[in-house]
Amino acid sequence: FGALGDGSTSTTRTTPVAVSGGLSFAALTAGDAMTCGLTSGGTAYCWGKTSGPGNPTGQLTPTPVGGSLTFQKIDAGGSHVCGITTAGNAYCWGANSSGQLGTGNLVSTFSPARVRLR
């Protein structure tokens, strides 16, 4: 599904391979068949399965996460990602079959959705 971010769908590499795009990441997080990175400026990029905006089948290279949000931290679960913005708000995106996005429904979304507080 492109989780290596090098433009291929290879699942095996015997040596490290650079992620495409020439981006520098301050942090990385990985889930099942996906990876996300956070730049030092707070822009989140994801690649692999369930990571691309509007493309649940996969992105082969880093793709900016939609919503024009600036994150201070992101973390991946199995097939979803959540992040805290610099404003302190929680957003999640990806699969939501068990309500893991915290949006109050079971609808999956491939753009950040704000977590609902009770």
All heavy atoms as an XYZ file, in Angstrom:
805
protein
N       0.808     -1.223      0.000
C       0.000      0.000      0.000
C       0.843      1.275      0.000
O       0.313      2.348      0.126
C      -0.941      0.019      1.200
C      -1.954     -1.080      1.179
C      -1.805     -2.202      1.988
C      -3.046     -1.026      0.331
C      -2.743     -3.223      1.967
C      -3.986     -2.045      0.295
C      -3.829     -3.144      1.121
N       2.163      1.147     -0.063
C       3.014      2.336     -0.109
C       3.497      2.822      1.236
O       3.917      3.968      1.372
N       3.468      1.984      2.264
C       3.836      2.417      3.612
C       5.294      2.838      3.753
O       5.643      3.511      4.708
C       3.515      1.313      4.624
N       6.143      2.461      2.789
C       7.537      2.893      2.849
C       7.714      4.332      2.374
O       8.706      4.975      2.680
C       8.423      1.963      2.014
C       8.518      0.527      2.516
C       9.380     -0.293      1.562
C       9.079      0.471      3.922
N       6.754      4.836      1.604
C       6.797      6.223      1.160
C       7.821      6.523      0.087
O       8.133      7.679     -0.185
N       8.334      5.472     -0.557
C       9.349      5.680     -1.583
C       8.797      5.598     -2.998
O       9.536      5.534     -3.969
C      10.489      4.673     -1.412
C      10.056      3.231     -1.650
O       8.842      2.961     -1.761
O      10.950      2.363     -1.705
N       7.474      5.601     -3.117
C       6.840      5.553     -4.432
C       6.555      4.151     -4.920
O       6.030      3.972     -6.015
N       6.878      3.141     -4.121
C       6.658      1.757     -4.530
C       5.633      1.086     -3.621
O       5.254      1.624     -2.590
C       7.965      0.960     -4.469
O       8.284      0.645     -3.129
N       5.236     -0.098     -4.029
C       4.365     -0.912     -3.174
C       5.141     -2.093     -2.598
O       4.558     -3.046     -2.122
C       3.134     -1.420     -3.946
O       3.583     -2.131     -5.103
C       2.229     -0.276     -4.356
N       6.449     -1.997     -2.620
C       7.298     -3.053     -2.065
C       7.045     -3.193     -0.570
O       6.835     -2.204      0.137
C       8.769     -2.727     -2.297
O       9.582     -3.709     -1.707
N       7.059     -4.406     -0.087
C       6.886     -4.638      1.347
C       8.185     -5.056      2.010
O       8.239     -5.210      3.215
C       5.825     -5.724      1.605
O       6.233     -6.920      0.931
C       4.469     -5.287      1.119
N       9.224     -5.254      1.211
C      10.491     -5.711      1.751
C      11.632     -4.842      1.248
O      11.749     -4.593      0.057
C      10.756     -7.178      1.344
O       9.672     -7.977      1.766
C      12.043     -7.693      1.961
N      12.451     -4.389      2.149
C      13.681     -3.675      1.812
C      14.767     -4.243      2.723
O      14.550     -4.394      3.929
C      13.558     -2.175      2.073
C      12.602     -1.477      1.137
C      13.282     -1.213     -0.195
N      12.488     -0.308     -0.975
C      12.045     -0.589     -2.183
N      12.304     -1.739     -2.742
N      11.347      0.283     -2.842
N      15.922     -4.545      2.170
C      17.010     -5.077      2.977
C      17.947     -3.976      3.476
O      18.780     -4.218      4.334
C      17.824     -6.120      2.187
O      18.303     -5.512      0.988
C      16.948     -7.320      1.844
N      17.781     -2.761      2.941
C      18.542     -1.608      3.406
C      17.582     -0.424      3.514
O      16.548     -0.392      2.854
C      19.678     -1.244      2.428
O      19.120     -0.990      1.134
C      20.694     -2.374      2.328
N      17.906      0.557      4.344
C      17.023      1.724      4.476
C      16.836      2.436      3.137
O      17.750      2.476      2.307
C      17.773      2.618      5.463
C      18.657      1.696      6.227
C      19.051      0.634      5.243
N      15.652      2.973      2.940
C      15.331      3.707      1.718
C      14.747      5.059      2.125
O      13.991      5.152      3.088
C      14.348      2.908      0.824
C      13.064      2.609      1.545
C      14.106      3.613     -0.476
N      15.127      6.102      1.411
C      14.632      7.447      1.715
C      13.160      7.568      1.326
O      12.724      7.019      0.313
C      15.442      8.489      0.974
N      12.419      8.306      2.110
C      11.038      8.636      1.787
C      11.067      9.671      0.672
O      11.896     10.584      0.689
C      10.312      9.191      3.035
C       8.930      9.703      2.705
C      10.242      8.119      4.111
N      10.212      9.542     -0.312
C      10.170     10.459     -1.457
C       9.772     11.866     -1.033
O       9.073     12.058     -0.041
C       9.159      9.957     -2.486
O       9.581      8.743     -3.042
N      10.201     12.838     -1.805
C       9.745     14.213     -1.619
C      10.748     15.140     -0.971
O      10.524     16.339     -0.914
N      11.828     14.611     -0.418
C      12.843     15.468      0.181
C      12.408     16.194      1.433
O      13.013     17.194      1.812
N      11.367     15.729      2.088
C      10.876     16.362      3.310
C      11.728     15.958      4.505
O      12.301     14.876      4.533
C       9.423     15.951      3.570
C       8.420     16.385      2.512
C       7.125     15.601      2.646
C       8.158     17.874      2.643
N      11.777     16.823      5.513
C      12.431     16.512      6.780
C      11.351     16.393      7.841
O      10.482     17.265      7.949
C      13.407     17.610      7.177
O      14.474     17.660      6.265
N      11.414     15.326      8.607
C      10.412     15.091      9.642
C      11.029     15.161     11.031
O      12.122     14.644     11.267
C       9.747     13.723      9.436
C       8.949     13.640      8.167
C       9.446     12.981      7.059
C       7.710     14.249      8.065
C       8.728     12.919      5.885
C       6.973     14.200      6.895
C       7.491     13.529      5.795
N      10.309     15.786     11.944
C      10.727     15.862     13.340
C      10.267     14.634     14.106
O      10.844     14.280     15.131
C      10.155     17.126     13.992
N       9.212     13.970     13.616
C       8.669     12.784     14.282
C       7.969     11.912     13.253
O       7.448     12.405     12.253
C       7.675     13.193     15.367
N       7.969     10.608     13.513
C       7.266      9.632     12.683
C       6.410      8.745     13.571
O       6.722      8.527     14.739
C       8.251      8.742     11.922
C       9.117      9.403     10.873
C      10.161      8.424     10.362
C       8.261      9.909      9.717
N       5.333      8.223     12.991
C       4.488      7.253     13.671
C       3.977      6.286     12.608
O       3.793      6.671     11.455
C       3.325      7.930     14.430
O       2.598      6.945     15.159
C       2.387      8.693     13.514
N       3.779      5.040     12.994
C       3.341      4.038     12.021
C       2.215      3.198     12.585
O       2.171      2.905     13.781
C       4.510      3.142     11.632
N       1.294      2.816     11.704
C       0.207      1.904     12.032
C       0.307      0.692     11.125
O       1.387      0.384     10.616
N      -0.793      0.025     10.900
C      -0.812     -1.122      9.996
C      -0.784     -0.619      8.563
O      -1.729      0.017      8.111
C      -2.082     -1.958     10.206
C      -2.109     -2.620     11.565
O      -1.029     -2.778     12.176
O      -3.201     -2.979     12.027
N       0.288     -0.862      7.839
C       0.435     -0.524      6.419
C       0.365      0.969      6.143
O      -0.027      1.392      5.065
C      -0.598     -1.275      5.579
N       0.731      1.808      7.126
C       0.762      3.254      6.912
C       1.803      3.887      7.813
O       2.178      3.331      8.840
C      -0.590      3.889      7.176
C      -0.983      3.845      8.623
S      -2.281      5.020      8.967
C      -2.661      4.562     10.636
N       2.252      5.054      7.384
C       3.211      5.838      8.151
C       2.808      7.298      8.045
O       2.292      7.733      7.022
C       4.638      5.665      7.586
O       4.930      4.272      7.477
C       5.665      6.327      8.468
N       3.047      8.061      9.103
C       2.811      9.499      9.074
C       4.030     10.192      9.667
O       4.707      9.649     10.539
C       1.581      9.888      9.886
S       0.026      9.294      9.205
N       4.287     11.379      9.177
C       5.391     12.180      9.682
C       4.919     13.578      9.998
O       3.962     14.079      9.412
N       5.605     14.191     10.948
C       5.292     15.551     11.360
C       6.541     16.403     11.130
O       7.619     16.080     11.643
C       4.892     15.560     12.837
C       4.359     16.849     13.416
C       3.072     17.291     12.723
C       4.112     16.689     14.913
N       6.402     17.459     10.346
C       7.537     18.346     10.105
C       7.771     19.220     11.337
O       6.901     19.333     12.208
C       7.306     19.255      8.885
O       6.251     20.176      9.180
C       6.974     18.444      7.640
N       8.914     19.860     11.394
C       9.200     20.746     12.530
C       8.247     21.932     12.562
O       8.019     22.517     13.614
C      10.652     21.230     12.483
O      10.889     21.934     11.288
N       7.634     22.264     11.430
C       6.652     23.344     11.374
C       5.237     22.916     11.721
O       4.318     23.727     11.719
N       5.032     21.615     12.005
C       3.723     21.140     12.433
C       2.816     20.636     11.335
O       1.637     20.378     11.568
N       3.341     20.467     10.122
C       2.536     19.922      9.035
C       2.615     18.410      9.063
O       3.705     17.836      9.137
C       3.030     20.439      7.672
O       2.994     21.871      7.681
C       2.167     19.921      6.536
N       1.452     17.754      9.025
C       1.394     16.296      9.039
C       1.288     15.770      7.614
O       0.527     16.313      6.802
C       0.201     15.817      9.865
N       2.055     14.742      7.325
C       2.017     14.028      6.053
C       1.806     12.557      6.365
O       2.342     12.048      7.349
C       3.345     14.149      5.307
C       3.628     15.502      4.732
C       4.134     16.522      5.526
C       3.420     15.760      3.383
C       4.425     17.774      4.988
C       3.708     17.003      2.840
C       4.204     18.000      3.649
O       4.485     19.234      3.115
N       1.035     11.877      5.513
C       0.841     10.442      5.682
C       1.002      9.740      4.342
O       0.814     10.335      3.289
C      -0.542     10.135      6.258
S      -0.777     10.684      7.961
N       1.348      8.450      4.421
C       1.466      7.627      3.223
C       1.184      6.187      3.597
O       1.303      5.786      4.739
C       2.836      7.799      2.573
C       4.022      7.565      3.453
C       4.740      6.406      3.560
C       4.640      8.500      4.343
N       5.767      6.562      4.460
C       5.734      7.840      4.952
C       4.380      9.828      4.692
C       6.565      8.456      5.883
C       5.208     10.431      5.620
C       6.279      9.761      6.195
N       0.703      5.433      2.602
C       0.294      4.052      2.844
C      -1.220      3.931      2.896
O      -1.951      4.824      2.486
N      -1.716      2.834      3.433
C      -3.152      2.555      3.457
C      -3.880      3.425      4.478
O      -3.389      3.642      5.575
C      -3.385      1.085      3.790
C      -4.822      0.663      3.632
C      -4.995     -0.826      3.814
C      -6.435     -1.208      3.577
N      -6.651     -2.623      3.810
N      -5.077      3.870      4.119
C      -5.979      4.717      4.918
C      -5.333      6.023      5.359
O      -5.696      6.575      6.367
C      -6.554      3.997      6.161
O      -5.540      3.814      7.135
C      -7.205      2.695      5.827
N      -4.377      6.497      4.584
C      -3.694      7.699      5.032
C      -3.936      8.921      4.170
O      -3.741     10.024      4.619
C      -2.191      7.447      5.090
O      -1.711      7.114      3.807
N      -4.327      8.734      2.947
C      -4.412      9.860      2.037
C      -5.750     10.547      2.045
O      -6.778      9.918      2.217
N      -5.746     11.868      1.865
C      -7.003     12.591      1.811
C      -7.857     12.112      0.642
O      -7.466     12.241     -0.503
C      -6.586     14.050      1.656
C      -5.151     14.040      1.319
C      -4.586     12.705      1.674
N      -8.977     11.488      0.944
C      -9.901     11.022     -0.081
C      -9.465      9.756     -0.795
O     -10.104      9.337     -1.744
N      -8.386      9.116     -0.371
C      -7.894      7.926     -1.055
C      -7.625      6.812     -0.048
O      -6.502      6.661      0.428
C      -6.624      8.246     -1.843
C      -6.144      7.054     -2.658
O      -6.700      5.971     -2.592
N      -5.098      7.254     -3.424
N      -8.631      6.016      0.275
C      -8.455      4.981      1.286
C      -7.622      3.790      0.834
O      -7.280      2.951      1.639
C      -9.891      4.554      1.594
C     -10.650      4.862      0.365
C      -9.992      6.099     -0.218
N      -7.271      3.709     -0.449
C      -6.485      2.564     -0.911
C      -4.995      2.775     -0.751
O      -4.236      1.826     -0.803
C      -6.793      2.254     -2.390
O      -6.477      3.396     -3.174
C      -8.235      1.860     -2.565
N      -4.554      3.983     -0.556
C      -3.156      4.210     -0.275
C      -2.508      5.309     -1.081
O      -2.906      5.591     -2.201
N      -1.510      5.920     -0.467
C      -0.673      6.928     -1.102
C       0.742      6.359     -1.121
O       1.224      5.869     -0.104
C      -0.683      8.225     -0.289
C      -2.030      8.898     -0.192
C      -2.479      9.515     -1.495
O      -1.693      9.750     -2.404
N      -3.753      9.769     -1.618
N       1.412      6.437     -2.255
C       2.747      5.865     -2.380
C       3.858      6.790     -1.898
O       4.983      6.358     -1.674
C       3.015      5.461     -3.833
C       2.055      4.426     -4.417
C       2.445      4.095     -5.858
C       2.015      3.172     -3.570
N       3.530      8.067     -1.723
C       4.503      9.050     -1.255
C       3.836      9.949     -0.213
O       2.596      9.997     -0.135
C       5.026      9.907     -2.417
O       3.927     10.567     -3.045
C       5.776      9.057     -3.444
N       4.604     10.675      0.585
C       4.013     11.546      1.597
C       3.015     12.532      0.998
O       3.299     13.200      0.006
C       5.221     12.278      2.187
C       6.352     11.336      1.977
C       6.070     10.687      0.645
N       1.851     12.584      1.611
C       0.760     13.446      1.162
C       0.311     14.299      2.344
O       0.078     13.759      3.433
C      -0.423     12.593      0.664
O       0.060     11.743     -0.383
C      -1.554     13.450      0.152
N       0.209     15.611      2.177
C      -0.217     16.441      3.308
C      -1.605     16.039      3.795
O      -2.494     15.746      3.005
C      -0.240     17.863      2.747
C       0.306     17.793      1.371
C       0.392     16.372      0.957
N      -1.750     16.031      5.092
C      -3.047     15.746      5.699
C      -3.918     16.971      5.491
O      -3.465     18.097      5.674
C      -2.874     15.435      7.203
C      -4.202     15.327      7.905
C      -2.062     14.163      7.375
N      -5.163     16.764      5.077
C      -6.068     17.873      4.788
C      -6.425     18.691      6.009
O      -6.174     18.313      7.140
N      -7.018     19.831      5.773
C      -7.551     20.641      6.855
C      -6.721     21.840      7.252
O      -7.126     22.611      8.103
N      -5.542     22.010      6.688
C      -4.684     23.167      6.992
C      -4.439     23.337      8.492
O      -4.411     24.449      9.008
C      -5.283     24.453      6.406
O      -5.408     24.336      5.016
N      -4.296     22.220      9.188
C      -4.058     22.260     10.630
C      -2.569     22.177     10.921
O      -1.807     21.579     10.162
C      -4.782     21.095     11.311
C      -6.296     21.090     11.167
C      -6.876     19.744     11.596
C      -6.903     22.215     11.991
N      -2.161     22.754     12.039
C      -0.780     22.663     12.491
C      -0.774     21.817     13.755
O      -1.451     22.146     14.735
C      -0.210     24.064     12.780
O      -0.352     24.864     11.605
C       1.252     23.989     13.160
N      -0.017     20.726     13.727
C      -0.001     19.781     14.836
C       1.271     19.911     15.658
O       2.341     20.215     15.142
C      -0.094     18.344     14.300
C      -1.426     18.011     13.709
C      -1.650     18.158     12.350
C      -2.469     17.562     14.503
C      -2.877     17.852     11.791
C      -3.701     17.257     13.963
C      -3.910     17.402     12.601
N       1.132     19.646     16.964
C       2.308     19.555     17.830
C       2.703     18.109     18.055
O       3.847     17.808     18.374
C       2.082     20.266     19.163
C       0.877     19.798     19.946
C       0.730     20.532     21.263
O       1.633     20.518     22.083
N      -0.408     21.188     21.455
N       1.749     17.172     17.846
C       2.014     15.748     18.015
C       0.985     14.953     17.233
O      -0.175     15.350     17.152
C       1.930     15.375     19.493
C       2.194     13.907     19.773
C       2.386     13.639     21.233
C       2.597     12.192     21.566
N       3.452     11.406     20.715
N       1.420     13.830     16.644
C       0.514     12.874     16.021
C       0.916     11.478     16.462
O       2.075     11.240     16.809
C       0.502     12.975     14.477
C       1.899     12.750     13.884
C      -0.095     14.287     14.008
C       1.914     12.642     12.364
N      -0.045     10.563     16.448
C       0.233      9.179     16.814
C      -0.741      8.287     16.063
O      -1.915      8.613     15.934
C       0.093      8.984     18.323
C       0.852      7.781     18.835
O       1.610      7.148     18.065
O       0.692      7.459     20.024
N      -0.230      7.161     15.569
C      -1.051      6.242     14.779
C      -1.510      5.064     15.611
O      -0.785      4.561     16.471
C      -0.262      5.737     13.581
N      -2.740      4.627     15.328
C      -3.251      3.359     15.829
C      -3.134      2.356     14.690
O      -2.355      2.551     13.752
N      -3.914      1.313     14.725
C      -3.850      0.310     13.665
C      -4.131      0.884     12.295
O      -3.329      0.748     11.377
N      -5.262      1.547     12.136
C      -5.626      2.114     10.829
C      -6.224      3.503     10.978
O      -7.096      3.907     10.227
C      -6.591      1.182     10.100
O      -7.740      0.948     10.897
N      -5.770      4.215     11.986
C      -6.200      5.600     12.172
C      -5.059      6.399     12.802
O      -4.103      5.823     13.320
C      -7.461      5.684     13.037
C      -7.241      5.326     14.467
N      -7.034      4.026     14.889
C      -7.164      6.094     15.586
C      -6.859      4.006     16.199
N      -6.931      5.252     16.642
N      -5.181      7.712     12.728
C      -4.175      8.616     13.277
C      -4.903      9.692     14.068
O      -5.972     10.155     13.666
C      -3.340      9.284     12.158
C      -2.289     10.223     12.730
C      -2.703      8.232     11.268
N      -4.321     10.101     15.187
C      -4.855     11.221     15.957
C      -3.727     12.207     16.214
O      -2.558     11.824     16.264
C      -5.432     10.748     17.287
S      -6.917      9.741     17.116
N      -4.098     13.451     16.349
C      -3.100     14.476     16.605
C      -3.642     15.583     17.478
O      -4.858     15.777     17.569
N      -2.721     16.283     18.117
C      -3.049     17.462     18.917
C      -2.510     18.669     18.153
O      -1.323     18.720     17.814
C      -2.387     17.407     20.314
C      -2.794     16.146     21.063
C      -2.701     18.666     21.111
C      -4.244     16.092     21.453
N      -3.382     19.631     17.888
C      -2.957     20.838     17.174
C      -2.209     21.770     18.117
O      -2.234     21.596     19.341
C      -4.155     21.597     16.572
O      -4.966     22.085     17.645
C      -4.973     20.712     15.640
N      -1.567     22.756     17.538
C      -0.871     23.743     18.365
C      -1.855     24.554     19.207
O      -1.469     25.135     20.213
C      -0.020     24.682     17.488
O      -0.851     25.249     16.474
C       1.136     23.934     16.852
N      -3.131     24.549     18.830
C      -4.168     25.215     19.620
C      -4.694     24.307     20.735
O      -5.549     24.717     21.524
C      -5.317     25.654     18.727
N      -4.212     23.044     20.791
C      -4.621     22.129     21.856
C      -5.850     21.308     21.543
O      -6.394     20.643     22.429
N      -6.309     21.312     20.303
C      -7.491     20.540     19.918
C      -7.079     19.176     19.369
O      -6.061     19.058     18.699
C      -8.300     21.298     18.863
C      -8.800     22.619     19.384
O      -9.362     22.694     20.472
N      -8.593     23.678     18.630
N      -7.895     18.169     19.644
C      -7.630     16.812     19.167
C      -8.393     16.551     17.872
O      -9.591     16.855     17.778
C      -8.039     15.797     20.224
N      -7.701     15.973     16.892
C      -8.280     15.588     15.614
C      -7.830     14.167     15.294
O      -6.716     13.773     15.638
C      -7.804     16.505     14.483
C      -8.439     17.863     14.481
C      -7.980     18.874     15.315
C      -9.500     18.147     13.632
C      -8.555     20.125     15.313
C     -10.090     19.401     13.620
C      -9.616     20.386     14.458
O     -10.200     21.623     14.448
N      -8.716     13.408     14.645
C      -8.384     12.056     14.222
C      -8.881     11.824     12.800
O      -9.815     12.480     12.350
C      -9.022     11.017     15.146
S      -8.423     11.056     16.844
N      -8.261     10.853     12.112
C      -8.685     10.477     10.763
C      -8.312      9.028     10.517
O      -7.456      8.475     11.177
C      -8.093     11.403      9.705
C      -6.596     11.465      9.645
C      -5.784     10.751      8.809
C      -5.721     12.275     10.434
N      -4.471     11.071      9.033
C      -4.395     12.003     10.023
C      -5.924     13.207     11.458
C      -3.291     12.620     10.582
C      -4.815     13.819     12.025
C      -3.526     13.535     11.588
N      -9.017      8.396      9.563
C      -8.778      7.004      9.210
C     -10.003      6.156      9.461
O     -11.135      6.643      9.439
N      -9.775      4.869      9.727
C     -10.874      3.930      9.962
C     -11.548      4.234     11.296
O     -10.904      4.648     12.256
C     -10.351      2.500      9.939
N     -12.851      3.998     11.339
C     -13.631      4.349     12.534
C     -14.694      3.294     12.843
O     -15.754      3.615     13.358
C     -14.279      5.727     12.329
C     -14.794      6.331     13.613
O     -14.266      6.089     14.684
N     -15.838      7.137     13.510
N     -14.422      2.043     12.548
C     -15.425      0.988     12.722
C     -15.810      0.749     14.171
O     -16.885      0.222     14.456
C     -14.921     -0.317     12.104
O     -13.701     -0.706     12.737
N     -14.970      1.158     15.104
C     -15.265      0.973     16.536
C     -15.360      2.295     17.268
O     -15.288      2.333     18.494
C     -14.170      0.106     17.180
O     -14.111     -1.157     16.574
N     -15.472      3.393     16.548
C     -15.562      4.707     17.175
C     -14.227      5.261     17.634
O     -14.181      6.200     18.431
N     -13.127      4.701     17.131
C     -11.802      5.110     17.586
C     -11.427      6.546     17.241
O     -10.504      7.099     17.831
C     -10.727      4.135     17.094
C     -10.586      4.003     15.602
C     -11.399      2.856     15.026
O     -12.559      2.675     15.359
N     -10.792      2.096     14.130
N     -12.153      7.179     16.332
C     -11.852      8.566     15.991
C     -12.434      9.550     17.004
O     -12.048     10.716     17.017
C     -12.367      8.908     14.588
C     -11.779      8.107     13.435
C     -12.299      8.643     12.109
C     -10.265      8.088     13.473
N     -13.363      9.094     17.828
C     -13.931      9.967     18.853
C     -14.841     11.052     18.309
O     -15.008     12.092     18.927
N     -15.441     10.798     17.144
C     -16.286     11.800     16.500
C     -17.769     11.653     16.828
O     -18.581     12.432     16.363
C     -16.097     11.746     14.972
O     -16.361     10.408     14.528
C     -14.688     12.151     14.582
N     -18.115     10.633     17.600
C     -19.508     10.435     17.970
C     -20.292      9.608     16.974
O     -21.509      9.495     17.076
N     -19.607      9.024     15.976
C     -20.265      8.163     14.996
C     -19.280      7.073     14.574
O     -18.182      6.974     15.134
C     -20.751      8.989     13.789
C     -19.613      9.714     13.095
O     -18.566      9.148     12.817
N     -19.813     10.993     12.813
N     -19.668      6.268     13.608
C     -18.806      5.193     13.117
C     -18.393      5.418     11.669
O     -18.072      4.486     10.948
C     -19.520      3.839     13.253
C     -19.897      3.422     14.673
C     -20.630      2.091     14.661
C     -18.671      3.355     15.568
N     -18.351      6.676     11.257
C     -18.017      7.034      9.882
C     -16.509      7.256      9.770
O     -15.933      8.075     10.490
C     -18.779      8.302      9.446
C     -18.383      8.730      8.043
C     -20.278      8.074      9.540
N     -15.869      6.506      8.868
C     -14.443      6.704      8.603
C     -14.248      7.986      7.813
O     -15.097      8.360      7.003
C     -13.886      5.519      7.817
O     -13.983      4.331      8.566
N     -13.138      8.658      8.032
C     -12.836      9.884      7.309
C     -11.345      9.946      7.034
O     -10.538      9.508      7.848
C     -13.287     11.146      8.070
O     -12.936     12.295      7.296
C     -12.683     11.249      9.447
N     -10.986     10.468      5.882
C      -9.585     10.540      5.513
C      -9.057     11.965      5.576
O      -7.982     12.258      5.086
C      -9.373      9.873      4.151
C      -9.795      8.431      4.226
C     -11.029      8.028      3.768
C      -8.990      7.509      4.838
C     -11.440      6.711      3.897
C      -9.379      6.189      4.981
C     -10.602      5.788      4.504
N      -9.817     12.825      6.229
C      -9.373     14.173      6.580
C      -9.579     14.324      8.080
O     -10.486     13.708      8.641
C     -10.196     15.232      5.846
O      -9.937     15.175      4.467
N      -8.759     15.118      8.757
C      -8.907     15.258     10.196
C     -10.298     15.706     10.622
O     -10.861     16.643     10.046
C      -7.870     16.313     10.551
C      -6.851     16.217      9.466
C      -7.645     15.886      8.230
N     -10.854     15.009     11.593
C     -12.150     15.359     12.179
C     -11.927     15.652     13.654
O     -11.222     14.904     14.344
C     -13.142     14.211     12.014
N     -12.490     16.731     14.131
C     -12.282     17.113     15.526
C     -12.940     16.107     16.467
O     -14.078     15.681     16.254
C     -12.835     18.513     15.785
C     -12.423     19.037     17.138
C     -12.550     20.516     17.229
N     -12.203     20.946     18.568
C     -12.305     22.187     18.971
N     -12.762     23.100     18.149
N     -11.977     22.503     20.190
N     -12.221     15.742     17.487
C     -12.732     14.824     18.499
C     -13.792     15.532     19.315
O     -13.604     16.681     19.727
C     -11.579     14.326     19.409
C     -12.106     13.499     20.561
C     -10.578     13.528     18.577
N     -14.922     14.846     19.510
C     -16.017     15.423     20.293
C     -15.791     15.157     21.764
O     -15.451     14.047     22.160
C     -17.349     14.783     19.887
C     -17.868     15.262     18.568
C     -19.208     14.678     18.239
N     -20.093     14.703     19.391
C     -21.245     14.059     19.453
N     -21.667     13.347     18.441
N     -21.987     14.127     20.529
N     -15.998     16.146     22.567
C     -15.919     15.997     24.016
C     -17.319     15.849     24.578
O     -18.257     16.467     24.086
C     -15.227     17.195     24.651
C     -13.811     17.464     24.154
C     -13.265     18.724     24.775
C     -12.910     16.280     24.460
N     -17.447     15.049     25.575
C     -18.772     14.860     26.185
C     -19.068     15.951     27.154
O     -18.306     16.556     27.750
C     -18.830     13.528     26.911
C     -18.822     12.410     25.936
C     -19.031     11.134     26.641
N     -19.292     10.135     25.609
C     -19.648      8.924     25.886
N     -19.799      8.532     27.110
N     -19.869      8.067     24.934
